[in-house]
Amino acid sequence: MEFRQIRYFLAVAEELHFTRAADKLHVAQPALSQQIRQLEDELGVKLLSRTNRRVALTAAGEAFRSRARIAMEQVERATADAVQTGRGETGSLSIGFVSSAVWGALPALLRRFREEVPLAEVQLRELEPAEQLQSLREGHLDLGMMHASIDEPELSSAVIARDRLIVALPKGHPAATGAAIELRSLANETLLVPKRHGTAGFHELVVEACRTAGFRPARMQATRLLQTAVGLVAGGIGIALVPEVFQDNLQVRGVVYRPLTGETPIAELVAVWRTDNDAPLLARFRSPLALTSC
């Protein structure tokens, strides 16, 4: 049985006239009649009752028409879905991100993407970099956003945001009264920093900033995410170096932000995806990301 035969049958069933159905389908009437006869032979039942004056559906034809129409609608819908998916107009995209992306690049990218591809479904997962990288390797994420230096052939990346590091301090901290802070002056503080993962990232950036300033932190407390570090700063547990974007977007009671003096370290937020992931929807999302390919 061919879908063409079903389509031809439905046209005749609607018109109840072979010539009008053939004109509607833009086929010759003998070819249409032949396809209907082949369909009936394959089914082993008569679908149409033909006389010189009229065409009518048999009981078997009535039963076949109702199911055949549903089948054709499903095929047409599947065809449309396949075309839209192939063009990157629909489908599902899974995105992982660290907390700093929420206050910077991610919302703007999502707004643009949803305006361009309103039928697409976006799944968002807040994950630390190590979790994102593992999920990318296993194919559970389409794209990740993190602070990391990517050097794996199977992963591609692009820098999507750059922010100077600033200091998050408890409101009552003596250094909070100044306009800017020398990083070295905080050498004896507890430094709250995201934990290390398999790829160099924000943890290494902060440690290197301290080394460049000429000291090793007296105490370091690892956190899962940067946003967690800011919450602990509010509780007086320590201080944290965070991207400057936090100052305008993450106001937490009990926390003040201050710039650093001298040469300021830069935190790069990168988008990461599997090099072999050629999904059209991912390509649509990635199109404005390549500020700097890595």
C-alpha positions in Angstrom: 0.0 0.0 0.0 1.3 3.4 -0.9 0.4 6.8 0.5 -0.4 7.9 -3.0 -3.1 5.3 -3.2 -4.6 6.5 0.1 -4.5 10.1 -1.1 -6.2 9.2 -4.4 -8.9 7.3 -2.5 -9.6 10.1 -0.2 -10.0 12.5 -3.1 -12.5 10.2 -4.7 -14.3 9.7 -1.4 -14.6 13.5 -1.0 -15.7 14.2 -4.6 -17.6 11.0 -5.2 -16.7 11.5 -8.9 -13.6 10.2 -10.6 -13.1 13.0 -13.1 -13.4 15.7 -10.5 -11.1 13.9 -8.2 -8.5 13.4 -11.1 -8.7 17.1 -11.9 -8.2 18.0 -8.2 -5.1 15.7 -8.0 -3.8 16.9 -11.4 -3.6 13.3 -12.7 -5.2 11.4 -15.6 -8.5 9.8 -14.7 -7.4 6.3 -15.9 -4.3 6.4 -13.7 -6.5 7.4 -10.8 -8.9 4.5 -11.4 -6.0 2.1 -11.7 -4.5 3.1 -8.3 -7.9 2.7 -6.6 -8.3 -0.8 -8.1 -4.8 -1.8 -6.9 -5.7 -0.5 -3.4 -8.9 -2.6 -3.4 -7.1 -5.7 -4.7 -4.5 -5.3 -1.9 -7.1 -4.9 0.8 -9.3 -7.6 -0.7 -12.5 -5.5 -0.3 -14.5 -3.1 -2.5 -14.1 0.5 -1.2 -16.3 2.2 -3.9 -19.5 1.2 -5.6 -19.4 2.4 -9.2 -22.2 2.7 -11.6 -22.6 4.7 -14.8 -24.4 7.4 -12.9 -22.8 7.6 -9.5 -19.9 6.7 -7.2 -20.6 5.8 -3.6 -18.6 4.5 -0.6 -19.2 0.9 0.5 -19.4 0.1 4.2 -15.8 -0.9 4.0 -14.9 2.3 2.2 -16.6 4.4 5.0 -14.5 2.5 7.6 -11.3 2.9 5.6 -11.9 6.6 4.9 -12.1 7.6 8.6 -8.9 5.9 9.5 -7.1 6.8 6.3 -7.8 10.5 6.8 -6.3 10.4 10.3 -3.2 8.6 8.8 -2.8 11.2 6.1 -3.1 14.0 8.6 -0.4 12.4 10.7 1.9 12.0 7.7 1.4 15.6 6.7 2.1 16.8 10.3 5.2 14.6 10.4 6.4 16.0 7.1 5.9 19.6 8.4 7.7 18.8 11.6 10.6 17.2 9.8 10.9 20.2 7.5 10.7 22.7 10.4 13.2 20.8 12.4 15.6 20.5 9.5 15.4 24.3 9.1 16.0 24.9 12.8 12.5 26.3 13.2 11.3 23.9 15.9 12.6 21.2 18.2 14.2 21.1 21.7 17.5 22.7 22.9 19.1 21.8 26.2 21.3 24.6 27.7 23.4 24.3 30.9 24.8 27.5 32.6 26.6 28.8 35.6 24.9 31.5 37.8 27.0 34.3 36.3 25.3 33.7 32.9 21.9 34.5 34.4 23.0 38.0 35.2 24.7 38.6 31.9 24.5 37.0 28.5 21.9 34.3 28.9 18.6 36.3 29.2 19.4 38.4 26.1 20.3 35.3 24.1 17.1 33.6 25.1 14.9 36.6 24.3 16.4 36.9 20.8 16.2 33.1 20.2 12.5 32.9 21.3 11.7 35.8 19.0 13.4 34.1 16.1 12.3 30.5 16.8 9.0 30.8 18.8 8.2 27.1 18.3 11.4 25.8 19.8 11.5 24.4 23.4 14.4 25.4 25.5 15.4 23.3 28.6 17.5 25.2 31.1 19.8 23.5 33.7 21.9 25.4 36.2 25.0 23.3 36.6 28.6 23.7 37.7 31.2 23.5 34.8 32.2 19.9 35.5 28.6 18.8 35.3 28.1 20.7 32.1 31.2 19.3 30.4 30.2 15.7 31.4 26.7 16.2 30.1 28.0 17.7 26.8 30.3 14.7 26.3 27.4 12.3 27.0 25.1 14.2 24.6 22.6 15.3 27.4 23.3 19.0 26.8 23.4 20.8 23.5 25.3 23.9 24.8 26.9 24.9 28.0 27.8 28.4 29.4 30.7 28.5 31.9 34.0 30.0 32.9 36.4 27.5 31.5 39.4 27.1 29.2 38.4 24.4 26.6 41.1 22.3 25.0 39.3 19.2 23.8 39.0 18.3 20.1 35.5 17.0 20.6 34.3 20.4 22.1 34.1 23.8 20.4 33.7 27.1 22.2 33.3 30.8 21.8 33.7 33.7 24.3 30.3 35.4 24.8 31.0 37.8 27.6 34.0 39.4 29.3 33.8 41.0 32.8 36.3 42.6 35.1 36.6 41.0 38.5 35.4 43.0 41.4 35.2 42.2 45.2 32.1 41.2 47.1 32.4 42.2 50.7 30.2 42.0 53.8 28.6 45.5 54.3 30.4 46.0 57.6 33.8 45.2 56.3 36.4 48.0 56.9 37.5 47.9 53.3 33.9 48.5 52.2 34.2 52.2 52.9 36.8 52.8 50.2 36.1 53.5 46.5 38.5 50.8 45.3 40.4 48.0 46.9 43.9 46.7 46.5 43.6 42.9 46.2 46.7 42.3 48.3 45.1 44.0 51.2 42.6 41.1 51.4 45.3 38.4 51.8 44.2 37.5 55.3 40.6 37.1 54.4 38.7 33.9 53.8 38.3 33.7 50.0 35.0 32.1 48.8 35.6 30.7 45.3 33.9 28.0 43.1 35.5 24.6 43.5 38.0 23.3 40.9 36.9 21.1 38.1 38.7 19.1 35.4 39.2 22.1 33.1 40.8 25.4 34.2 38.1 27.9 34.9 37.0 30.6 37.5 38.8 28.9 40.4 42.1 29.1 38.6 41.4 32.7 37.5 41.0 33.8 41.1 44.0 31.9 42.3 46.1 33.5 39.6 44.8 36.9 40.4 46.0 36.5 44.0 49.4 35.1 42.8 49.8 38.1 40.5 49.0 40.4 43.4 51.8 38.8 45.4 50.1 36.5 47.9 48.3 33.2 48.6 44.9 33.5 50.3 45.1 32.7 54.0 42.0 30.5 53.7 39.9 29.4 50.8 36.3 28.1 51.0 35.0 26.2 48.0 31.4 26.7 46.9 29.4 25.1 44.2 28.4 28.2 42.3 29.4 31.9 42.4 25.9 32.9 43.5 26.4 30.7 46.6 29.6 32.5 47.3 27.8 35.9 47.3 25.2 34.5 49.7 28.0 33.4 52.1 29.6 36.9 51.9 26.3 38.3 53.1 26.5 36.0 56.1 30.0 37.3 56.9 31.8 34.0 56.0 34.3 35.7 53.8 34.9 37.7 50.6 34.6 36.7 46.9 35.9 37.9 43.6 33.0 38.0 41.1 32.3 39.3 37.6 31.4 43.0 37.4 28.0 42.1 36.0 27.0 41.0 39.5 27.1 44.6 40.7 24.1 45.7 38.7 22.2 42.5 38.6 22.7 40.6 41.9 22.0 42.9 44.8 22.0 40.9 48.1 21.3 42.5 51.4 24.5 42.8 53.4 26.8 42.7 50.4 28.7 45.6 48.8 30.8 45.5 45.6 34.0 47.3 45.1 36.4 47.5 42.1 40.0 46.5 42.3 42.9 48.8 41.9 45.6 48.3 39.3 45.4 45.8 36.4 42.1 44.0 36.8 41.7 40.3 35.9 39.1 39.5 33.2 36.6 36.7 33.5 35.5 35.2 30.2 32.2 33.4 29.9 32.3 30.9 27.1 29.6 28.9 25.3 30.6 25.3 24.7 29.1 22.6 22.4 30.1 19.3 20.9 32.0 19.8 17.7 30.0 17.0 16.0 26.6 18.4 17.0 25.2 19.7 13.7 21.6 20.1 14.9 20.1 23.1 13.0 18.4 24.4 16.1 21.8 24.6 17.9 23.3 26.4 14.9 20.5 29.0 15.1 21.2 29.6 18.7 25.0 29.8 18.2 24.8 32.2 15.3 25.3 35.4 17.3 27.7 33.8 19.9 31.1 33.8 18.1 32.6 36.9 19.5 35.9 35.0 19.7 36.1 31.4 18.6 38.3 29.2 20.8 
